[in-house]
Amino acid sequence: MISKDTQKKKRILVLYYSQTGQLTSAVRSMLAPLEAVGHDFDITWEILQPEKPYPFPWPFLEFFNVFPESVHLVAPAMKPVSFAKDSRFDLIILAYQVWFLSPSLPVTGFLKSEGAAVLRDTPVITLIVCRNMWLNAQEKVKALLKAVGARHIDNAVLVDQGPPLATFVTTPRWLLTGAKNGFWGVFPPAGVSSSDIADASRFGRAIVDALKRNGQKSLGTMLSGLGAVKVNPNYVASERIAHRSFYIWGKLLLALGARESRLRKAALCVYVVFLLFMILTVVPLGIITRALLKPFLRRSLEREVLRLEEPSGSSTERMAVYR
Ligand SMILES: Cc1cc2nc3c(=O)[nH]c(=O)nc-3n(C[C@H](O)[C@H](O)[C@H](O)COP(=O)(O)O)c2cc1C
């Protein structure tokens, strides 16, 4: 029997920001099953808007120039949110993209703003849509959610199509020029595939079921068994090393001044050359070292992968039900 609680309209808040519209398509696909049974759910869509918009496509130097603030979580000034300060929701979806192994600046801006109080004591599902390196960013978002007293119950991730070596070319090409098409017969179109975006609706179907079943009872994970995330063990150490470098250089660049500072821009040029050198030397060295150490580190790496895949996990046993 359905309880009175279960019959009450569920209030859902969707917080998102997108430059190209890709993340918007993904979160809309995820929420489509909830909109289809509209009478049960009251959905508020809230775009997170920085006071000063970021450019797209990105001018080359501007792109790298946001890494110090991104990595050090320096919040940009944000436009006020449109929901009332004391609004309460049954569920919040926080959809974000990754900038330099960190949450994008508009998302950091929101999480550090007054508006983030809406997250307190509320179940939150994060949806990440990025190239493929999201582990560090999610650790930072988890900490920011914890700081505002949110209850993080699920995480789902969509990554760009094609092998990492291809997206290493297609994603920056897209971000710096706006060109998204595949080319030369070897490079796929940039971004997440349209089938992966369409498949995100399985999360929505599972959410509809869970919300209808749960009523006002405390919500646990709703997206387990749906292949919500998949941690690539090879990225665990690479992300850590890259983040360390971003962190140290970011600190130096922040000390040199704001994004407009000429001195900072000059130092940034040196960093970009250093970064390219690192990618051409340290990355291949890292791959070799990892292969050599793999037998000795397997156990601890497996544990770390499981931890990073929490709370939703990578198992797929419920996929057939919600496809
Ligand atoms: C400044 C910048 C830095 C980025 N850094 C990363 C990154 O570290 N890891 C990653 O997987 N994707 C990274 N991306 C790709 C984004 O996560 C995202 O896929 C892309 O910007 C499209 O998102 P959109 O919905 O805002 O258009 C970066 C994008 C930008 C603009």
The ligand as a Tripos MOL2 file, in Angstrom:
@<TRIPOS>MOLECULE
LIG
   31    33     1     0     0
SMALL
NO_CHARGES

@<TRIPOS>ATOM
      1 C1         39.1030   25.0320  -18.2450 C.3       1 LIG1
      2 C2         38.7060   23.5880  -18.4570 C.ar      1 LIG1
      3 C3         39.4370   22.5870  -17.8200 C.ar      1 LIG1
      4 C4         39.0430   21.2420  -17.9720 C.ar      1 LIG1
      5 N1         39.7260   20.2740  -17.2530 N.ar      1 LIG1
      6 C5         39.2670   18.9960  -17.2840 C.ar      1 LIG1
      7 C6         39.8600   18.0040  -16.4530 C.ar      1 LIG1
      8 O1         40.7740   18.2550  -15.6520 O.2       1 LIG1
      9 N2         39.3840   16.7220  -16.5150 N.ar      1 LIG1
     10 C7         38.3550   16.3820  -17.3790 C.ar      1 LIG1
     11 O2         38.0000   15.2130  -17.4040 O.2       1 LIG1
     12 N3         37.7570   17.3120  -18.1600 N.ar      1 LIG1
     13 C8         38.1680   18.5980  -18.1330 C.ar      1 LIG1
     14 N4         37.5510   19.5670  -18.9040 N.ar      1 LIG1
     15 C9         36.3650   19.2040  -19.7340 C.3       1 LIG1
     16 C10        35.0630   19.5380  -18.9950 C.3       1 LIG1
     17 O3         34.9560   18.7690  -17.8300 O.3       1 LIG1
     18 C11        33.7890   19.3460  -19.8470 C.3       1 LIG1
     19 O4         33.7270   18.0520  -20.3300 O.3       1 LIG1
     20 C12        33.7110   20.3040  -21.0090 C.3       1 LIG1
     21 O5         34.1870   21.5690  -20.6300 O.3       1 LIG1
     22 C13        32.2810   20.4690  -21.5320 C.3       1 LIG1
     23 O6         31.4260   20.8440  -20.4690 O.3       1 LIG1
     24 P1         30.1800   21.8370  -20.6090 P.3       1 LIG1
     25 O7         28.9520   21.0460  -20.3170 O.co2     1 LIG1
     26 O8         30.4010   22.9520  -19.6530 O.co2     1 LIG1
     27 O9         30.1470   22.3350  -22.0030 O.co2     1 LIG1
     28 C14        37.9420   20.9110  -18.7930 C.ar      1 LIG1
     29 C15        37.2280   21.9300  -19.4490 C.ar      1 LIG1
     30 C16        37.5920   23.2490  -19.2590 C.ar      1 LIG1
     31 C17        36.7870   24.3250  -19.9540 C.3       1 LIG1
@<TRIPOS>BOND
     1     1     2 1
     2     2     3 ar
     3     2    30 ar
     4     3     4 ar
     5     4     5 ar
     6     4    28 ar
     7     5     6 ar
     8     6     7 ar
     9     6    13 1
    10     7     8 2
    11     7     9 ar
    12     9    10 ar
    13    10    11 2
    14    10    12 ar
    15    12    13 ar
    16    13    14 ar
    17    14    15 1
    18    14    28 ar
    19    15    16 1
    20    16    17 1
    21    16    18 1
    22    18    19 1
    23    18    20 1
    24    20    21 1
    25    20    22 1
    26    22    23 1
    27    23    24 1
    28    24    25 2
    29    24    26 1
    30    24    27 1
    31    28    29 ar
    32    29    30 ar
    33    30    31 1
@<TRIPOS>SUBSTRUCTURE
     1 LIG1         1 GROUP 0 **** ****
